[in-house]
């Protein structure tokens, strides 16, 4: 060996050995006690703590030297080398190592070892321990100790390893101040694996150590400033642990808060805490903890550093926990709250109780406004969203943060003393707030996600809601919303348009249409309460602005139905008096030009028109053109229409709906052409003119006159069927008035009389076909019961099938008479001859039937045949009839004798029927 700079035995190990051996010789029991004490520490106290204790010594050495310490571990053969930087070995250190339970370290801050027994951990794996240092080296050797004990005359069966020390001349490895070399009893593999697992925690626990290298794997730590801590008694740091191995690297960051002698740590990147952790003081103890944060404290421990000293109070370590929570996000704060029921032992439970005590007494719970809250004074609204929190936090400072306002956090919050705020409680708080309607809309938007069942709907029953009239409603009962109506209505409370939200409809606010708003009974009461004889004052409409409100509602929906009673709304006229709307006309109304001079209408004041709008006033019943009466379910003639009862009597059943032009009897007779134009060009009235059964067309047919004739005495120009019979109406909109004009099918006895009289007019050029069609239409009306033939005035003349007019004719009731009579004396009741129709027409025209006026007999008996005869078959086929039954007689020439009173004449015919016998002329002899 090379010479030692401090001498061959700088630590005077010889003296230490001598004193120890002398003590053993003087008291062999002392030897046994020392061996047993070391054995206890090796087998119980310091088992599995080799790296922990050597790292603690290295940290103390680095702290003493004021440097960032480094520790390296490597294996060389059967030797384990553990080297460190820092304060080298001293004389006091050697004496401490060679003594039992004696430490050479001063009890200053930062010093970990204080009992002088931690180095005993080396004896758990080795029988020879060499300590190499810059100031000198020493060796502990079991074999040498056994030899020395036996040389002293004692038994060497059981001896301690770490009591007798010898000098060594071997220095530490380059770059290190101290090196411990252990001659291992067993392979180093398991030790290295355990050390690799422990190193990342040790560099965090031992603040003086910056780097630990184990078998080439470098574990380093870097401490940087952490988030600001408000209390200057506490500090924070980000502790980054890096593990670099060949081909791989990993990093873990810790957020650390230090207050007093305690450090609390949590994964800085949100990683989960270890499922099983222990109290660290600063190295691991055997005290299991369930807290979600790691605790490193300076509490006093038992000599084996596994348990708390009886005089230590674990609750003191709770300090700083709240400081840590204040540095993490809201959700994580709650996740880091320890739960007493998870405590693994009494120490764990006492620490949890101490932490929870601080959590109850210090403001740390994240509030909705970002400020920490005292749990006992906080409330949680389950489902609180960021937007809702933003709106509510300006009024309620006790709401917890939305990120933890979830049902899953409710048990934890409850155990901390936080009260749950339900929607009903929130609604109660909202009652005193004053905001613009748009703010309430945003609030409803924010509340909507919280309402999913009927329970939430019920809880929001008293929700404040701004109304269109500027007032607030408590709850939705009686409130309405409308897609169209924006103006306030005094008779119906509506939600302010800026506050409207679908949530309100889910709560029960009803949709209001313009039609419903106008039909509301409350509005009718308001109108009925207006005093027509009262003072008008400064209000233009004389109704305290009600008309303007109603017109604004009408304006919102041009197609909305207007209830009939709304026409009674009093409005100001040009004479300064209040009159119902349906008794007024708009200024410059064209209706004024066609009314009689003494009409009963007033004229609306021009300023009322400006305020309410002409179109809306018209819908209220104020006249511009003709006004209509509408009744959805009429039950009788009670609509104050002229001659309404007469019209009602013409109906077989009450109409399902009544729509009629009113005040037709007020039209000046000279103004009917203009009045008809007004009605025909009015989109609402034009359909009524085509409704022949409706009141309007009915009244016009019977009472409206143009050029001295009633409308019912004219035909539409497009009606060519009645051409020549009825004159066309000369009017630009004549075809639009078709329901008020004459037609082929008569509606009354007067209509029938008109048609029949016009047919008998010799000055009219009417074809035979047109005459037959008119006859058929009149007869059909009689057959249907529309008219009674007895009520029809008999014409003086009739139109024959020759197209001529005569006073003497017969109505053919048997078709074969057409062969014997001249066209000039023949009248037909229809295109085909039917006896019943002929009888009806004969009654209408006061004419005789052909069979009554004439007697006909067949002159010759003819040859008997059957209907199977070819001539009979041909006869049936030509006439399109089935082969009848009965007798058939054939004639070469068929002659009949036709008698009329005293006169008679012979007539040759093709066929004849007499007394049920059909007489036919053979085809070969038929008259061409």
Protein Blocks (a to p, Z undefined) as FASTA:
>chain_A
ZZdfkbjblnommmmmmmmmmmmmmmmmlmmmmmmmmmmmmmmmmgoilmmmmmmmmmmm
mmmnopacddddddehjaccdddedjdddfklmmmmmpghiafbdcdehiablnlpmmmm
mmmmbcbdcdddfkbccdddfklmmmmmmmnopafkbccfklbccddfbdcdehiabdcd
dddfbdfklmmmmmmmmmmmmmmmmmmbmbdceehiacddddddddddfblkbccddddd
ddddehiacddddddddehjbdcdddfkopacdfbdcdddfbccfbdcfbfbdcddfbdc
dfklpaccfkbcfklmmgoklmmmmmpcfklmmmmpccfklpcbfklmmmmmmmmmmmmm
pcfbacfkopacdfklcccdehiafklmmmmmmmmmkbccfklmcfklmmmmmmnopacd
dfklmmmmmmmpccdfklmmmmmmmmmmmpmbfklmmmmmmgccddfkopacedjehpac
dfkbmbdcfkbccddfklgcfklmmnopacddfklmmmpmklmmmmmmpcfkbcfbjafn
lnnommmmmmmmmmmomkbccdfklmmpccddfkopacdfklcccehiaklmmmcfkbcb
dcddfklmmmnopklmmmnopafbdcddddfbdcbdceopghklmmmmmpmbdcfbdcdd
ehklmpcfklmmmmmmmmmmmmklmmmmmmmkbmklmmmmmmpcgehiafklpccfklmk
lgokaccdddfklmmmmmmmccfbdfbfklmmmmmmmmmpmkbccdfklmmmmmmmmmmm
mmnomacfklpccdfbdcdfkopacfbdcddfbfklmmmpcfklcccfbfbdcfklmmmm
mmmnopacfklmpccddfbgbjaddfkbmklmmmmmmnopacdeddddddfbdcddddeh
jbccddddfbdceehiacdddfklpcZZ
